[in-house]
């Protein structure tokens, strides 16, 4: 497995974590200064407060995984 350097850009940002040793990907966390309301049919950018140097030959993708996201119809616009 390649090492991926991650840098914290904002105070309060959390580094990605793996939910279990068998996890295929890491969990990202929003870095918010205040609560965000996402109105229906709108797009909102939510920052993580981190940056990562993805090695050549690899890629990074964001997927909606939480129960809240699926119940509320929230999904990444990637």
C-alpha positions as CSV (number, residue, x, y, z in Angstrom):
1,X,0.0,0.0,0.0
2,X,1.3,3.4,-0.9
3,X,1.9,6.1,1.7
4,X,-0.2,9.2,1.1
5,X,1.1,12.4,2.7
6,X,-1.7,14.5,4.2
7,X,-1.3,18.1,5.4
8,X,-3.7,19.9,7.7
9,X,-4.7,23.3,6.3
10,X,-7.2,24.6,8.8
11,X,-7.5,24.5,12.6
12,X,-10.0,21.9,13.7
13,X,-9.5,19.7,10.6
14,X,-9.3,15.9,11.3
15,X,-7.0,13.5,9.5
16,X,-8.8,10.7,7.6
17,X,-9.3,7.4,9.6
18,X,-10.0,3.8,8.7
19,X,-13.1,2.4,10.3
20,X,-11.6,-1.1,10.5
21,X,-8.4,-2.9,9.5
22,X,-10.3,-4.4,6.5
23,X,-11.6,-1.0,5.3
24,X,-11.0,-0.3,1.6
25,X,-11.0,3.5,2.1
26,X,-10.6,6.1,4.7
27,X,-13.3,8.3,6.2
28,X,-13.1,12.0,5.6
29,X,-14.5,14.6,7.9
30,X,-16.0,18.0,7.2
31,X,-14.2,21.0,8.6
32,X,-16.9,23.5,9.3
33,X,-16.9,26.8,11.2
34,X,-20.7,26.8,11.5
35,X,-23.6,24.4,10.6
36,X,-24.5,24.2,6.9
37,X,-28.0,23.9,5.5
38,X,-28.2,22.3,2.1
39,X,-31.4,23.3,0.4
40,X,-33.1,20.8,-2.1
41,X,-31.7,20.9,-5.6
42,X,-28.6,22.9,-4.6
43,X,-24.9,22.1,-4.5
44,X,-22.7,23.2,-1.6
45,X,-18.9,22.8,-1.3
46,X,-17.9,21.3,2.1
47,X,-14.2,21.5,2.9
48,X,-12.2,19.0,4.8
49,X,-9.4,21.3,5.8
50,X,-6.8,19.0,4.5
51,X,-4.8,18.3,1.4
52,X,-3.3,15.1,0.2
53,X,-0.5,14.2,-2.3
54,X,-1.9,11.2,-4.2
55,X,0.9,9.2,-5.7
56,X,1.3,8.6,-9.4
57,X,-0.8,5.6,-10.5
58,X,-3.4,6.1,-7.8
59,X,-6.6,8.2,-7.6
60,X,-8.9,9.5,-4.8
61,X,-12.7,9.5,-4.9
62,X,-15.4,10.5,-2.5
63,X,-18.5,8.4,-2.0
64,X,-21.6,8.9,0.2
65,X,-21.5,6.3,2.8
66,X,-23.5,7.5,5.8
67,X,-27.1,6.5,6.6
68,X,-27.9,10.2,6.8
69,X,-26.7,10.8,3.3
70,X,-28.8,8.0,1.9
71,X,-31.9,8.9,3.8
72,X,-31.6,12.6,2.9
73,X,-30.6,12.1,-0.7
74,X,-27.2,13.7,-0.2
75,X,-24.3,12.7,-2.5
76,X,-21.0,14.0,-3.7
77,X,-21.1,15.8,-7.0
78,X,-18.1,14.1,-8.4
